[in-house]
Amino acid sequence: MPKLTKPFCDTVNPPFEGYEIHWDERVSGYGLRVTASGVKAFVAQGRVKGKAVIVKIGRFGLYTEDQARRRAQSLLQDMREGVDPRNVKKEEEAMKVTLRQVADAFFVRPGMLKDSTRDEMDRHVKTTFE
């Protein structure tokens, strides 16, 4: 198992097909995924409630090996505590959606509401839930 260093990451060759993951010898579950097209990205692999989870940390070049290793350690600790990093990301994105955006998406669906009902619901979104 190679230690993920800049010289190693610079010189690792891509596989003929699919991808390969080169694991770090210092941090278990932290590796460099190399695709057949030559894309190199750091990953963290752990288990959350018995289920295997692989999370992409970022591409080699955008993250240094040390930055990616620290991020992997944080992600792996969260996984050991039962937190799935993929769900955290989804929850953060869901929290960015406003009621106004949800209402507008619902109101444009044809045939769902009468005009008077849509207007009344829109009034409540504007006034009550402002």
N, CA and C atoms as a LAMMPS dump frame, in Angstrom:
ITEM: TIMESTEP
0
ITEM: NUMBER OF ATOMS
390
ITEM: BOX BOUNDS ff ff ff
-5.0000000000000000e+02 5.0000000000000000e+02
-5.0000000000000000e+02 5.0000000000000000e+02
-5.0000000000000000e+02 5.0000000000000000e+02
ITEM: ATOMS id mol type element x y z
1 1 1 N 0.843 -1.187 0
2 1 2 C 0 0 0
3 1 3 C 0.884 1.246 0
4 2 1 N 0.779 2.059 -1.022
5 2 2 C 1.614 3.252 -1.081
6 2 3 C 1.089 4.328 -0.139
7 3 1 N 2.016 5.134 0.323
8 3 2 C 1.619 6.313 1.076
9 3 3 C 1.284 7.373 0.037
10 4 1 N 0.141 7.997 0.165
11 4 2 C -0.25 8.985 -0.837
12 4 3 C 0.545 10.264 -0.641
13 5 1 N 1.481 10.477 -1.549
14 5 2 C 2.311 11.668 -1.559
15 5 3 C 2.166 12.328 -2.917
16 6 1 N 2.618 13.568 -3.029
17 6 2 C 2.523 14.266 -4.307
18 6 3 C 3.273 13.53 -5.417
19 7 1 N 4.508 13.07 -5.184
20 7 2 C 5.192 12.329 -6.257
21 7 3 C 4.431 11.075 -6.691
22 8 1 N 3.868 10.343 -5.72
23 8 2 C 3.107 9.152 -6.087
24 8 3 C 1.874 9.539 -6.897
25 9 1 N 1.128 10.546 -6.43
26 9 2 C -0.1 10.958 -7.122
27 9 3 C 0.205 11.487 -8.526
28 10 1 N 1.338 12.172 -8.68
29 10 2 C 1.728 12.693 -9.999
30 10 3 C 2.05 11.573 -10.979
31 11 1 N 2.642 10.489 -10.485
32 11 2 C 3.163 9.459 -11.392
33 11 3 C 2.281 8.222 -11.532
34 12 1 N 1.217 8.115 -10.748
35 12 2 C 0.379 6.914 -10.826
36 12 3 C -0.261 6.825 -12.221
37 13 1 N -0.238 5.641 -12.798
38 13 2 C -0.779 5.431 -14.138
39 13 3 C -2.234 4.993 -14.065
40 14 1 N -3.045 5.434 -15.017
41 14 2 C -4.452 5.012 -15.023
42 14 3 C -4.593 3.552 -15.446
43 15 1 N -5.644 2.89 -14.989
44 15 2 C -5.885 1.507 -15.412
45 15 3 C -6.382 1.482 -16.857
46 16 1 N -6.419 0.313 -17.441
47 16 2 C -6.888 0.187 -18.829
48 16 3 C -8.392 0.415 -18.935
49 17 1 N -9.15 0.011 -17.907
50 17 2 C -10.595 0.237 -17.91
51 17 3 C -11.078 0.391 -16.478
52 18 1 N -12.215 1.04 -16.321
53 18 2 C -12.787 1.219 -14.993
54 18 3 C -11.97 2.182 -14.156
55 19 1 N -11.747 1.801 -12.893
56 19 2 C -10.947 2.634 -12.003
57 19 3 C -10.209 1.763 -10.996
58 20 1 N -9.188 2.356 -10.397
59 20 2 C -8.436 1.725 -9.321
60 20 3 C -8.388 2.7 -8.153
61 21 1 N -8.387 2.153 -6.944
62 21 2 C -8.211 3 -5.77
63 21 3 C -6.902 2.605 -5.109
64 22 1 N -6.037 3.584 -4.917
65 22 2 C -4.76 3.377 -4.24
66 22 3 C -4.931 3.9 -2.821
67 23 1 N -4.82 2.99 -1.842
68 23 2 C -5.091 3.325 -0.45
69 23 3 C -3.851 3.859 0.24
70 24 1 N -4.075 4.789 1.145
71 24 2 C -3.003 5.36 1.945
72 24 3 C -2.616 4.383 3.049
73 25 1 N -1.347 4.353 3.398
74 25 2 C -0.915 3.425 4.452
75 25 3 C -1.064 4.025 5.845
76 26 1 N -1.217 5.341 5.936
77 26 2 C -1.349 5.972 7.253
78 26 3 C -2.786 6.086 7.723
79 27 1 N -3.708 6.413 6.829
80 27 2 C -5.116 6.602 7.196
81 27 3 C -5.944 5.538 6.497
82 28 1 N -6.449 4.611 7.272
83 28 2 C -7.27 3.531 6.715
84 28 3 C -8.592 4.107 6.204
85 29 1 N -8.926 3.799 4.954
86 29 2 C -10.161 4.295 4.361
87 29 3 C -9.975 5.525 3.499
88 30 1 N -8.752 6.008 3.372
89 30 2 C -8.448 7.187 2.558
90 30 3 C -7.652 6.739 1.355
91 31 1 N -8.078 7.173 0.159
92 31 2 C -7.379 6.721 -1.031
93 31 3 C -7.478 7.684 -2.194
94 32 1 N -6.778 7.315 -3.254
95 32 2 C -6.786 8.064 -4.508
96 32 3 C -7.416 7.181 -5.572
97 33 1 N -8.547 7.62 -6.118
98 33 2 C -9.216 6.87 -7.184
99 33 3 C -8.734 7.42 -8.519
100 34 1 N -8.27 6.502 -9.374
101 34 2 C -7.762 6.872 -10.691
102 34 3 C -8.617 6.157 -11.728
103 35 1 N -9.222 6.911 -12.644
104 35 2 C -10.072 6.315 -13.666
105 35 3 C -9.257 6.023 -14.923
106 36 1 N -9.852 5.255 -15.814
107 36 2 C -9.183 4.901 -17.069
108 36 3 C -8.891 6.139 -17.912
109 37 1 N -9.709 7.172 -17.766
110 37 2 C -9.477 8.403 -18.53
111 37 3 C -8.427 9.296 -17.879
112 38 1 N -7.893 8.885 -16.723
113 38 2 C -6.817 9.625 -16.086
114 38 3 C -7.251 10.604 -15.004
115 39 1 N -8.532 10.622 -14.675
116 39 2 C -9.014 11.519 -13.626
117 39 3 C -8.605 10.959 -12.267
118 40 1 N -8.011 11.817 -11.446
119 40 2 C -7.546 11.411 -10.116
120 40 3 C -8.331 12.193 -9.075
121 41 1 N -8.947 11.463 -8.152
122 41 2 C -9.733 12.108 -7.102
123 41 3 C -9.513 11.384 -5.78
124 42 1 N -9.474 12.16 -4.71
125 42 2 C -9.338 11.584 -3.379
126 42 3 C -10.7 11.105 -2.894
127 43 1 N -10.714 9.968 -2.192
128 43 2 C -11.959 9.395 -1.683
129 43 3 C -11.761 8.934 -0.24
130 44 1 N -12.883 8.82 0.45
131 44 2 C -12.9 8.23 1.786
132 44 3 C -13.922 7.109 1.769
133 45 1 N -13.542 5.963 2.304
134 45 2 C -14.451 4.821 2.342
135 45 3 C -14.572 4.338 3.777
136 46 1 N -15.815 4.215 4.224
137 46 2 C -16.074 3.725 5.57
138 46 3 C -17.415 3.021 5.617
139 47 1 N -17.867 2.749 6.827
140 47 2 C -19.162 2.101 7.012
141 47 3 C -20.028 2.979 7.894
142 48 1 N -21.299 3.077 7.489
143 48 2 C -22.289 3.786 8.281
144 48 3 C -23.407 2.804 8.565
145 49 1 N -23.553 2.457 9.835
146 49 2 C -24.575 1.496 10.263
147 49 3 C -24.479 0.199 9.465
148 50 1 N -23.256 -0.26 9.242
149 50 2 C -23.012 -1.524 8.566
150 50 3 C -23.006 -1.467 7.058
151 51 1 N -23.269 -0.312 6.491
152 51 2 C -23.35 -0.167 5.041
153 51 3 C -22.109 0.567 4.523
154 52 1 N -21.47 0.003 3.484
155 52 2 C -20.275 0.613 2.916
156 52 3 C -20.621 1.916 2.201
157 53 1 N -19.807 2.937 2.447
158 53 2 C -20.026 4.264 1.867
159 53 3 C -18.698 4.765 1.321
160 54 1 N -18.696 5.221 0.063
161 54 2 C -17.524 5.868 -0.524
162 54 3 C -17.925 7.298 -0.863
163 55 1 N -17.12 8.246 -0.388
164 55 2 C -17.403 9.658 -0.609
165 55 3 C -16.226 10.284 -1.338
166 56 1 N -16.521 11.021 -2.393
167 56 2 C -15.471 11.739 -3.112
168 56 3 C -15.134 12.998 -2.327
169 57 1 N -13.848 13.187 -2.066
170 57 2 C -13.395 14.371 -1.346
171 57 3 C -13.147 15.503 -2.329
172 58 1 N -12.428 15.211 -3.394
173 58 2 C -12.132 16.22 -4.407
174 58 3 C -11.036 15.733 -5.331
175 59 1 N -10.882 16.443 -6.411
176 59 2 C -9.888 16.047 -7.41
177 59 3 C -8.476 16.394 -6.964
178 60 1 N -7.559 15.538 -7.397
179 60 2 C -6.137 15.79 -7.164
180 60 3 C -5.759 17.051 -7.927
181 61 1 N -5.1 17.958 -7.264
182 61 2 C -4.757 19.248 -7.862
183 61 3 C -5.574 20.355 -7.214
184 62 1 N -6.862 20.097 -7.018
185 62 2 C -7.696 21.055 -6.289
186 62 3 C -7.471 20.908 -4.791
187 63 1 N -7.204 19.678 -4.363
188 63 2 C -6.862 19.372 -2.976
189 63 3 C -5.426 18.872 -2.945
190 64 1 N -4.678 19.299 -1.947
191 64 2 C -3.366 18.701 -1.733
192 64 3 C -3.586 17.394 -0.977
193 65 1 N -2.555 16.583 -0.906
194 65 2 C -2.673 15.302 -0.218
195 65 3 C -3.004 15.513 1.265
196 66 1 N -2.37 16.519 1.879
197 66 2 C -2.611 16.774 3.303
198 66 3 C -4.018 17.311 3.556
199 67 1 N -4.491 18.196 2.685
200 67 2 C -5.865 18.704 2.828
201 67 3 C -6.865 17.561 2.705
202 68 1 N -6.665 16.721 1.705
203 68 2 C -7.581 15.599 1.481
204 68 3 C -7.507 14.604 2.633
205 69 1 N -6.317 14.381 3.169
206 69 2 C -6.159 13.44 4.289
207 69 3 C -6.909 13.945 5.519
208 70 1 N -6.777 15.246 5.817
209 70 2 C -7.499 15.822 6.967
210 70 3 C -9.009 15.742 6.76
211 71 1 N -9.456 16.02 5.538
212 71 2 C -10.893 15.931 5.238
213 71 3 C -11.367 14.486 5.367
214 72 1 N -10.566 13.545 4.904
215 72 2 C -10.913 12.124 5.002
216 72 3 C -11.021 11.705 6.46
217 73 1 N -10.098 12.15 7.302
218 73 2 C -10.152 11.805 8.714
219 73 3 C -11.444 12.313 9.351
220 74 1 N -11.843 13.52 8.983
221 74 2 C -13.087 14.085 9.504
222 74 3 C -14.3 13.286 9.017
223 75 1 N -14.33 12.967 7.725
224 75 2 C -15.439 12.195 7.17
225 75 3 C -15.509 10.797 7.777
226 76 1 N -14.358 10.162 7.937
227 76 2 C -14.324 8.811 8.498
228 76 3 C -14.772 8.808 9.959
229 77 1 N -14.431 9.859 10.701
230 77 2 C -14.897 9.96 12.083
231 77 3 C -16.421 10.113 12.119
232 78 1 N -16.957 10.941 11.233
233 78 2 C -18.417 11.095 11.147
234 78 3 C -19.078 9.761 10.826
235 79 1 N -18.484 8.993 9.913
236 79 2 C -19.047 7.694 9.553
237 79 3 C -19.034 6.74 10.745
238 80 1 N -17.954 6.76 11.514
239 80 2 C -17.887 5.9 12.706
240 80 3 C -18.964 6.274 13.718
241 81 1 N -19.364 7.547 13.723
242 81 2 C -20.399 8.022 14.64
243 81 3 C -21.805 7.825 14.065
244 82 1 N -21.902 7.213 12.877
245 82 2 C -23.196 6.912 12.287
246 82 3 C -23.765 7.989 11.388
247 83 1 N -22.963 8.976 11.017
248 83 2 C -23.418 10.066 10.157
249 83 3 C -22.99 9.773 8.724
250 84 1 N -23.97 9.697 7.82
251 84 2 C -23.675 9.465 6.404
252 84 3 C -23.421 10.816 5.74
253 85 1 N -22.199 11.083 5.261
254 85 2 C -21.872 12.376 4.662
255 85 3 C -22.737 12.71 3.447
256 86 1 N -23.216 11.694 2.754
257 86 2 C -24.072 11.948 1.593
258 86 3 C -25.4 12.551 2.037
259 87 1 N -25.935 12.093 3.157
260 87 2 C -27.196 12.631 3.671
261 87 3 C -27.029 14.047 4.191
262 88 1 N -25.877 14.329 4.777
263 88 2 C -25.612 15.676 5.286
264 88 3 C -25.654 16.669 4.132
265 89 1 N -25.046 16.309 3.015
266 89 2 C -25.019 17.183 1.851
267 89 3 C -26.44 17.41 1.319
268 90 1 N -27.23 16.354 1.25
269 90 2 C -28.609 16.479 0.78
270 90 3 C -29.423 17.372 1.702
271 91 1 N -29.227 17.21 3.021
272 91 2 C -29.956 18.029 3.988
273 91 3 C -29.578 19.5 3.866
274 92 1 N -28.29 19.777 3.663
275 92 2 C -27.838 21.16 3.505
276 92 3 C -28.455 21.794 2.264
277 93 1 N -28.521 21.037 1.172
278 93 2 C -29.122 21.56 -0.052
279 93 3 C -30.62 21.758 0.112
280 94 1 N -31.28 20.856 0.828
281 94 2 C -32.719 20.99 1.061
282 94 3 C -33.025 22.216 1.911
283 95 1 N -32.148 22.545 2.839
284 95 2 C -32.368 23.703 3.704
285 95 3 C -32.24 25.022 2.941
286 96 1 N -31.615 24.995 1.779
287 96 2 C -31.461 26.203 0.969
288 96 3 C -32.722 26.532 0.164
289 97 1 N -33.636 25.562 0.051
290 97 2 C -34.863 25.763 -0.719
291 97 3 C -35.855 26.542 0.134
292 98 1 N -36.436 27.59 -0.448
293 98 2 C -37.398 28.404 0.286
294 98 3 C -38.823 27.958 0.001
295 99 1 N -39.728 28.338 0.872
296 99 2 C -41.142 28.046 0.664
297 99 3 C -41.632 28.7 -0.625
298 100 1 N -41.117 29.869 -0.921
299 100 2 C -41.51 30.566 -2.154
300 100 3 C -41.154 29.719 -3.38
301 101 1 N -39.97 29.1 -3.388
302 101 2 C -39.555 28.269 -4.508
303 101 3 C -40.434 27.027 -4.629
304 102 1 N -40.762 26.424 -3.503
305 102 2 C -41.621 25.235 -3.518
306 102 3 C -43.014 25.607 -4.021
307 103 1 N -43.553 26.719 -3.508
308 103 2 C -44.892 27.156 -3.912
309 103 3 C -44.934 27.478 -5.407
310 104 1 N -43.93 28.191 -5.895
311 104 2 C -43.899 28.536 -7.325
312 104 3 C -43.832 27.29 -8.197
313 105 1 N -43.039 26.305 -7.778
314 105 2 C -42.941 25.059 -8.544
315 105 3 C -44.276 24.316 -8.533
316 106 1 N -44.998 24.38 -7.425
317 106 2 C -46.295 23.709 -7.325
318 106 3 C -47.351 24.441 -8.138
319 107 1 N -47.336 25.769 -8.094
320 107 2 C -48.364 26.562 -8.769
321 107 3 C -48.308 26.452 -10.284
322 108 1 N -47.156 26.185 -10.866
323 108 2 C -47.046 26.137 -12.33
324 108 3 C -47.502 24.807 -12.909
325 109 1 N -47.777 23.831 -12.048
326 109 2 C -48.254 22.537 -12.543
327 109 3 C -49.688 22.698 -13.066
328 110 1 N -49.929 22.39 -14.333
329 110 2 C -51.251 22.622 -14.923
330 110 3 C -52.313 21.67 -14.369
331 111 1 N -53.498 22.203 -14.157
332 111 2 C -54.647 21.407 -13.764
333 111 3 C -54.663 20.97 -12.315
334 112 1 N -53.715 21.414 -11.523
335 112 2 C -53.656 20.99 -10.126
336 112 3 C -54.598 21.804 -9.247
337 113 1 N -54.709 23.097 -9.529
338 113 2 C -55.498 23.984 -8.682
339 113 3 C -56.359 24.913 -9.523
340 114 1 N -57.477 25.287 -8.942
341 114 2 C -58.264 26.353 -9.57
342 114 3 C -57.518 27.661 -9.342
343 115 1 N -57.806 28.632 -10.194
344 115 2 C -57.128 29.921 -10.073
345 115 3 C -57.382 30.563 -8.717
346 116 1 N -58.599 30.444 -8.213
347 116 2 C -58.918 31.064 -6.922
348 116 3 C -58.146 30.389 -5.78
349 117 1 N -57.994 29.078 -5.851
350 117 2 C -57.24 28.353 -4.823
351 117 3 C -55.766 28.732 -4.889
352 118 1 N -55.242 28.816 -6.102
353 118 2 C -53.844 29.196 -6.273
354 118 3 C -53.6 30.602 -5.719
355 119 1 N -54.522 31.525 -6.028
356 119 2 C -54.374 32.898 -5.536
357 119 3 C -54.418 32.951 -4.009
358 120 1 N -55.327 32.181 -3.416
359 120 2 C -55.451 32.158 -1.956
360 120 3 C -54.183 31.568 -1.315
361 121 1 N -53.685 30.494 -1.874
362 121 2 C -52.455 29.892 -1.341
363 121 3 C -51.271 30.84 -1.499
364 122 1 N -51.204 31.51 -2.641
365 122 2 C -50.129 32.463 -2.881
366 122 3 C -50.209 33.621 -1.888
367 123 1 N -51.406 34.057 -1.574
368 123 2 C -51.594 35.137 -0.597
369 123 3 C -51.045 34.707 0.764
370 124 1 N -51.317 33.455 1.16
371 124 2 C -50.816 32.966 2.445
372 124 3 C -49.288 32.877 2.454
373 125 1 N -48.714 32.458 1.351
374 125 2 C -47.25 32.378 1.279
375 125 3 C -46.654 33.783 1.405
376 126 1 N -47.283 34.775 0.768
377 126 2 C -46.781 36.142 0.808
378 126 3 C -46.961 36.796 2.167
379 127 1 N -48.088 36.54 2.813
380 127 2 C -48.38 37.26 4.054
381 127 3 C -48.061 36.455 5.31
382 128 1 N -48.639 35.296 5.444
383 128 2 C -48.506 34.524 6.684
384 128 3 C -47.111 33.962 6.853
385 129 1 N -46.546 33.395 5.799
386 129 2 C -45.252 32.721 5.91
387 129 3 C -44.08 33.571 5.435
388 130 1 N -44.299 34.85 5.349
389 130 2 C -43.258 35.754 4.888
390 130 3 C -42.068 35.665 5.807
